[in-house]
Amino acid sequence: MIRIDEIWLATEPMDMRAGPDTALARVIKVFGEARPHCAYLFTNKRGNRMKVLVHDGLGIWLCARRLNQGKFHWAEAWRGDHRVLTAEQLTALVQGLPWQHVGAAGVITQI
């Protein structure tokens, strides 16, 4: 599988029609660079679609996820243009759960 050491979440929405080159340009604009073994997450304005760009050290992968109902619990823009997530928080996020309250080892710390 693809090794991912860091997970970065952009707080501003991205056009989901973006292909790999446009998504990579957005990563560089928001995060300053695309570092190897990092995943960069973006959502659309409605919050029901997500794109993930992963730099595996050799090239890039662009993945998409769509929720049929509901929306992703995304970070607020007022907290900065990006956030760092843990693997447990990413798992909650892609399932449409409120990842902000998930701590280490999947422990929920707040309702």
N, C-alpha and C positions, 0 to 999 in steps of 0.2 A: 504494500500500500504506500501511499504518499506520506512522507514524514512532515508533520506540521508542529513546529516548536512554539509559534506565537499566532494568536488569532486577533485580528484587528477589525473593529466595526466602525464604519463611517456613519455619522449621524445625519448627513444630508442625503436625500433620495437621489437615485440615479435612473436614467432612462433605461428600461429593461430591454430595449432594442439594441443596446450596446453589444458589440462583438468583442473578441479578445483584445484587439488593438485599442479600441475606445476604452474598454474597462482598464487596461493597463495604464493608459494615459491618465485616467481618473485616479488610479491608485497613486501614481507619481505626484499628481496635483494635491491630493488630500494628505498622503502620508510622507511625501518627500522622496520616496524610493520604494522599489519592490524588492524586498530582501528574500534570499533563499529560505525555504522551509517556513514561510509565513502564509497565512490565509487572510484575505481581505474581503469583508462582507459589505454588501450594499443592498438596499431595499428600494422599492418604488414608492411613489407618493402615497398610494393607498395602503401600503404596508402588507400586501398579500403575496408579493413576489420577492424573491431574494436571488442575488447573484453572488457567487463566491469565486474569487480569483486566487489561485494558489501558485506560487513560484516554487517548483520542486528542485531547484538548483540547476536544471538543464533547460527548462522551458516553463511555460505557464499552462495551467488548466483553468477552464472557465466552466463553472457548474451553475445550474439554475434550480430553484425550488419554488413551487407555487402551492399555496394553501387553497383548498376548495371552499372552505368556510373560515371565517375569522381573519385575523391578521397577526403578523409577527409583533411581539412586544419589543419595540426598538428603543434605542437610547435617545434622550432628548438633546436637541441641538444646542441648547443653552449650557450644556455641560462640556462643550468643546466640539471640535470637528471630528474626533474619533475617540474610541475607547478600546481597551484591551480586555479580552474575555478569556476565561479558563475553558478547558475542554468540557467540564460539566455544564458551564453556562451555555456553551455552543449547542450541546445536546438539547438543553431545554429550549433554546431559541428556535432551532429548526423544527421542533415539535409544536411550536406555537405557545409555549408556556412562558410565564414571566421569569426570565433568567436572572433578573436583577437581584433576586432574593435567594439564589442558590449559591451555597458556599462550597468549600472543599468536600470532596467525596459525595457530592449530591445532597448535602445537608441543607434543608430549607431553614433560613434564619429569621424570616419575617413573613407575615401574611399580608 
